[in-house]
Amino acid sequence: MRPRQAERHHLFERGWFWVIPFNNNPLSTNPLISVGLTIDPRRYPKPDMSAEQEFNEFLKLYPSVAEQFKDAKAVRPWVSTGRLQYSSKQTVGNRYCLMSHASGFVDPLFSRGMFNTVEIIYALLDPLLEALKTDNFDDEAFIPVDQQQQRILDYNDNLVNCSFISWDDFDLWNAWLRVFGLGTFLAEFHLIPTTRPSLRIRSKPLKPSKPAV
């Protein structure tokens, strides 16, 4: 895959752009490219302008990024929001368990959602199987799952915050990225075998369905 076809992150002081092409494969059926911007509102207070204007104001600060958008056309309405971060006070209860982004969220950086979900499924298996066996779904048995959710959220918060801090200095970012990579991949080694069966499956293009008569 050529660099221009891959996902790109443009990092700057306390913020970043993402550019995610869905049309970078011959089998792609989606011709669009996802673009977005997240910033630290403490560094960049929300201005009184439209979402499109706000995005363009940041492009003006970074001409090399703006060059990539010179021929871009929006196909959906521009959307802007306040803080993205949220968390639930309790993630387990009477026959429910909130996972990953349902329980809390920090930032789309690093795309941690799937790994976070798998971590919680892994933590939930034993207490859930025991509850099904005994028909006892008392909250106490699921407290460790709730605690694991909070640890994951705290980890993601530290991971993103340290990244935002380091982007003002390339050497600091270079060092932090290595710390993140080592810590994350070592922690996730035990999950990698679960992905191997899906990696062995070769996707086949879907045949177009016949119109209903």
C-alpha positions as CSV (number, residue, x, y, z in Angstrom):
1,M,0.0,0.0,0.0
2,R,1.4,3.4,-1.0
3,P,1.7,6.0,1.7
4,R,-1.0,8.2,0.2
5,Q,-3.4,5.2,0.5
6,A,-2.8,4.5,4.2
7,E,-4.4,6.1,7.2
8,R,-2.6,9.3,8.2
9,H,-2.4,11.2,11.5
10,H,-1.2,14.8,11.4
11,L,0.0,15.7,14.9
12,F,0.5,19.2,16.3
13,E,0.6,20.9,19.7
14,R,-2.4,19.5,21.8
15,G,-4.3,18.2,18.7
16,W,-4.4,16.0,15.6
17,F,-6.1,15.5,12.3
18,W,-7.0,12.0,11.0
19,V,-7.4,11.0,7.3
20,I,-8.8,7.5,6.9
21,P,-9.4,6.4,3.2
22,F,-12.0,3.7,2.7
23,N,-11.3,3.7,-1.1
24,N,-7.7,2.4,-0.9
25,N,-8.4,-1.2,-2.0
26,P,-9.6,-2.5,-5.4
27,L,-12.4,-4.3,-3.5
28,S,-13.5,-1.2,-1.7
29,T,-17.1,-0.3,-2.3
30,N,-17.0,2.9,-0.2
31,P,-15.5,5.8,-2.2
32,L,-15.3,8.2,0.8
33,I,-12.5,9.3,3.1
34,S,-13.1,10.0,6.8
35,V,-11.5,13.2,8.1
36,G,-11.6,14.8,11.5
37,L,-9.9,16.9,14.0
38,T,-9.6,16.6,17.8
39,I,-8.0,19.2,20.0
40,D,-7.5,20.0,23.7
41,P,-10.2,22.7,24.4
42,R,-8.0,24.1,27.2
43,R,-5.4,25.0,24.5
44,Y,-8.0,25.9,21.8
45,P,-11.2,27.3,23.3
46,K,-14.2,26.6,21.0
47,P,-14.8,29.6,18.7
48,D,-18.1,31.1,17.6
49,M,-18.0,29.8,14.1
50,S,-19.3,26.9,12.0
51,A,-17.6,23.5,12.1
52,E,-16.3,23.9,8.6
53,Q,-14.9,27.3,9.4
54,E,-13.2,26.0,12.5
55,F,-11.6,23.1,10.6
56,N,-10.4,25.4,7.9
57,E,-8.8,27.7,10.4
58,F,-6.7,24.9,11.7
59,L,-5.7,24.0,8.1
60,K,-4.4,27.5,7.6
61,L,-2.0,26.9,10.5
62,Y,-0.5,23.9,8.7
63,P,-0.1,24.5,4.9
64,S,1.3,21.0,4.2
65,V,-1.9,19.5,5.6
66,A,-4.1,22.0,3.8
67,E,-2.5,21.0,0.5
68,Q,-4.1,17.5,0.9
69,F,-7.5,19.0,1.3
70,K,-7.4,21.5,-1.6
71,D,-9.7,19.5,-3.8
72,A,-11.7,17.8,-1.1
73,K,-15.5,18.2,-1.0
74,A,-17.7,17.4,1.9
75,V,-20.5,14.9,1.2
76,R,-22.1,15.2,4.6
77,P,-22.9,18.1,6.9
78,W,-20.0,19.3,9.0
79,V,-20.3,18.3,12.7
80,S,-18.5,19.9,15.7
81,T,-18.9,19.0,19.4
82,G,-17.6,19.9,22.8
83,R,-15.5,17.5,24.9
84,L,-15.5,13.9,23.8
85,Q,-14.5,12.4,27.1
86,Y,-17.1,10.7,29.3
87,S,-17.3,7.8,31.7
88,S,-20.0,5.8,33.5
89,K,-20.0,5.6,37.3
90,Q,-20.9,1.9,37.2
91,T,-20.4,-0.4,34.3
92,V,-21.9,-3.7,35.6
93,G,-25.3,-4.4,37.3
94,N,-28.3,-6.6,37.2
95,R,-27.8,-8.6,34.0
96,Y,-25.9,-5.9,32.1
97,C,-22.3,-5.0,31.4
98,L,-21.2,-1.8,29.6
99,M,-18.2,-2.5,27.4
100,S,-15.5,-0.2,26.0
101,H,-17.1,2.9,24.5
102,A,-20.4,2.3,26.2
103,S,-18.6,2.5,29.6
104,G,-16.3,5.4,28.8
105,F,-14.3,7.2,26.1
106,V,-11.2,9.4,25.9
107,D,-10.2,10.0,22.3
108,P,-10.2,8.1,19.0
109,L,-6.4,8.3,18.9
110,F,-4.8,4.8,18.7
111,S,-8.2,3.2,17.9
112,R,-8.2,1.2,21.2
113,G,-11.9,0.3,21.1
114,M,-11.7,-3.3,19.8
115,F,-8.8,-4.3,22.1
116,N,-10.6,-2.7,25.1
117,T,-13.8,-4.7,24.3
118,V,-11.9,-7.9,24.0
119,E,-10.1,-7.3,27.3
120,I,-13.5,-6.9,29.0
121,I,-15.0,-9.9,27.3
122,Y,-12.0,-11.9,28.6
123,A,-12.5,-10.6,32.1
124,L,-16.3,-11.2,32.0
125,L,-16.1,-14.8,30.8
126,D,-15.5,-16.6,34.2
127,P,-17.9,-14.7,36.4
128,L,-20.6,-14.8,33.7
129,L,-20.3,-18.6,33.1
130,E,-20.4,-19.1,36.9
131,A,-23.5,-16.9,37.2
132,L,-25.2,-18.9,34.4
133,K,-24.3,-22.1,36.2
134,T,-25.6,-21.0,39.6
135,D,-28.3,-18.6,38.4
136,N,-26.7,-16.0,40.7
137,F,-26.2,-12.7,39.1
138,D,-25.4,-10.6,42.2
139,D,-23.3,-7.5,41.5
140,E,-20.5,-8.6,43.8
141,A,-19.3,-11.3,41.4
142,F,-18.9,-8.7,38.7
143,I,-17.1,-6.0,40.7
144,P,-13.6,-7.1,39.2
145,V,-15.0,-6.5,35.7
146,D,-16.0,-3.0,36.7
147,Q,-12.6,-2.4,38.2
148,Q,-11.0,-3.7,35.0
149,Q,-13.1,-1.2,33.0
150,Q,-11.8,1.7,35.2
151,R,-8.2,0.5,34.8
152,I,-8.5,0.4,31.0
153,L,-10.1,3.9,31.0
154,D,-7.3,5.3,33.2
155,Y,-4.7,3.7,30.9
156,N,-6.3,5.2,27.8
157,D,-6.5,8.6,29.5
158,N,-2.8,8.5,30.4
159,L,-1.9,7.2,27.0
160,V,-3.7,10.0,25.1
161,N,-2.8,12.7,27.5
162,C,0.9,11.9,27.4
163,S,0.7,11.8,23.6
164,F,-0.9,15.2,23.4
165,I,1.7,16.6,25.7
166,S,4.6,15.2,23.7
167,W,3.5,16.5,20.3
168,D,5.1,19.9,21.1
169,D,8.6,18.2,21.0
170,F,9.5,15.6,18.4
171,D,12.2,13.9,20.6
172,L,9.7,13.6,23.5
173,W,7.1,12.2,21.1
174,N,9.6,9.7,19.7
175,A,10.5,8.5,23.2
176,W,6.8,8.3,24.3
177,L,5.8,6.4,21.2
178,R,8.4,3.7,22.0
179,V,7.2,3.5,25.6
180,F,3.6,3.2,24.3
181,G,4.5,0.6,21.7
182,L,6.4,-1.6,24.1
183,G,3.9,-1.5,26.9
184,T,0.9,-1.9,24.6
185,F,2.1,-4.8,22.5
186,L,3.5,-6.7,25.5
187,A,0.1,-6.3,27.3
188,E,-1.8,-7.5,24.2
189,F,0.3,-10.5,23.2
190,H,-2.2,-12.8,25.0
191,L,-5.0,-11.5,22.8
192,I,-3.2,-11.9,19.5
193,P,-3.8,-15.7,19.1
194,T,-7.6,-15.0,19.1
195,T,-7.2,-13.0,16.0
196,R,-5.3,-15.5,13.9
197,P,-8.4,-17.5,12.7
198,S,-9.9,-14.4,11.2
199,L,-6.6,-13.5,9.6
200,R,-6.5,-16.8,7.8
201,I,-9.9,-16.2,6.2
202,R,-9.6,-14.6,2.8
203,S,-12.3,-12.1,2.0
204,K,-14.1,-12.7,-1.2
205,P,-16.0,-9.9,-3.0
206,L,-19.8,-10.2,-2.6
207,K,-21.7,-11.0,-5.8
208,P,-24.2,-8.2,-6.6
209,S,-27.7,-9.3,-5.5
210,K,-30.4,-9.7,-8.2
211,P,-33.1,-7.1,-8.1
212,A,-36.4,-8.3,-6.6
213,V,-39.1,-9.1,-9.2
